[in-house]
């Protein structure tokens, strides 16, 4: 009995301790789960510091419980939090701890997943050898999710891109795409297709590149992949810039920026701002371009981004500063680029550096600049870069002219004009194809499918509502009949309203599409005329083809204004006249310093039937002025164009100060162009007046015209 009492006393004294020993792991496990939930919520709310601290607490609990899987999971989440704070070195320490833990305990899957996280650190730090090591470790690990293998092949591809090895770059990237296609993975496929498009663009296959990029957009999931739109739109902008389509390039760069703003992606703004810098530099707006480059530079400095991109931004800033006659920091910018190039194998970047350095030497050390210009020109020829070949030929022509080598200057000027014409022909060929058409059609198909689904859903819901209403009103027959009648009447009115609204919307879409296709067809005709002219040597035939091309383009501009604007039946005279005259200046290679243009055009919105003959008349009048008004030795030429509405008449005046034409008899009825002017004047019921007084003046008083509604 005494022994029993002693034992009972012992058990009573140590009972609580024994219970705590068995229950403490369970209690700690529960605490760990609660902390992890808080950490996940903090991360969702972008409170990365708080999330990281909570995951560290959870990790301490998992260490006490000796739960290796939970430890690795916590370490990976700590890594994510630190990466979002741009604490790359600290993040690397924690993910290496996870890798060591997984390897020590033969946890193959966890090892591969942690190694994939380490791979992202190496990519941020641009450590190419480490990227290759981590990626190959992942590829040698079995039973991982397919996206880890795809990401690894993609990472290896990017390393070869930086090395300039396009063959291996494309080969490894294709392996990543094949994996994505096999598993129908919409998460990484758009990214890998974007990289493939970049390869095609680097090879000069711009149309194929655009096609791949629009395919990548089609794979994006509108809700989940919002941030990827920004990246792909930046790539589309870059390709359009290579095609010298500055309008489209700017449109997609700004679309990318809009997504970055909406999603709070500060670092992702880097590339679209850099793209805008290039666009405005190409346009000659160097001050605006410089401001965009400086924004890009501040972002890449803060985020410690890729060295190659930093070098390109420096070159952009240096180029703009030189154009603005500010050479204060150009030397420092170029020295920094040279240091960055020592660790890069990028031929295109080296070419850009050489060309920028050549311009700098030309302005800062003229006597010793020739070797730099020749080196840049030679590299541009080797890499088939027409843009920089053109720039260097122009610069070399100026150099030879300054030192008195006029033959060399003339030869380089001829080369410059030849290259410029080649660039123009290439750019014109891109207008034959509407590169966005397929993408827009896919977008329209998706919208139609979505609308059809919503309509079917509404139809089912409407039937259910009617069934409930009829069942509820069965008890009160007379009242039910009345409500039924009203409901049917309202439904019919609503249905008719929807039909009318849909019909109007479809008509607007169709009308825009018609104008778009007419413009495209006219552009095709214009391009075909341009191509045909290359094989004709007769000057008269060439002149006729050129005039025909200008006339076709004048009509194409009208349809372009119609489908791009809000008004589908009318064209603004001020906008159209400006576009048409700009095109004629370019077409006849007229320097604005030789022939000054003065326009006083009242902004009137005219319908198509009025604008087409009016546009053709203006095209002929201005073309004749460029061709016949000014003698070769005449300087300070001037063309005056005026359009105004006075007492239900349109008054069009085209006047030049040329001295080639002495009498109106010299042109009256002696050219096809003048016959066109008279024919369209009759169609417009216009009174045609001509007189010669210090140049030729032609005035049309137009009575038959219609404004757009």
Secondary structure by P-SEA (a helix, b strand, c coil): caaaaaaaaaaaaaaaaaaaaacaaaaaaaaaaaaaaaaaaaaaacaaaaaaaaaaaaaaaaaaaccaaaaaaaaaaaaaaaaaacaaaaaaaaaaaaaaaaaaacaaaaaaaaaaaaaaaaaaacaaaaaaaaaaaaaacccccaaaaaaaaaaaaaaaaaacaaaaaaaaaaaaaaaaaaacccccaaaaaaaaaaaaaaacaaaaaaaaaaaaaaaccccccaaaaaaaaaaaaaaaaaacaaaaaaaaaaaaaaaaaaacccccaaaaaaaaaaaaaaacaaaaaaaaaaaaaaaaaaacccaaaaaaaaaaaaaaaaaacccccaaaaaaaaaaaaaacccaaaaaaaaaaaaaaaaacccccaaaaaaaaaaaaaaaccaaaaaaaaaaaaaaaaaacaaaaaaaaaaaaaaaaaaaaaaaaaaaccccaaaaaaaaaaaaaaaaaaaaaaaaaaaaaaaaaaaaaacccaaaaaaaaaaaaaaaaaaaaaaaaaaaaaaaaaaaaaaaaaaaaaaaaaaaaaaaaaaacccaaaaaaaaaaaaaaaaaaaaaaaaaaccccccccaaaaaaaaaaaaaaaaccccccbbbbbbccbbbbcaaaaaaaaaaaaaaaaaaacccccccccbbbbbbbbbbcccbbbbbbbbcccccccccccccccaaaaaaaaaaaaacbbbbbbbcccbbbbbbcccccccc
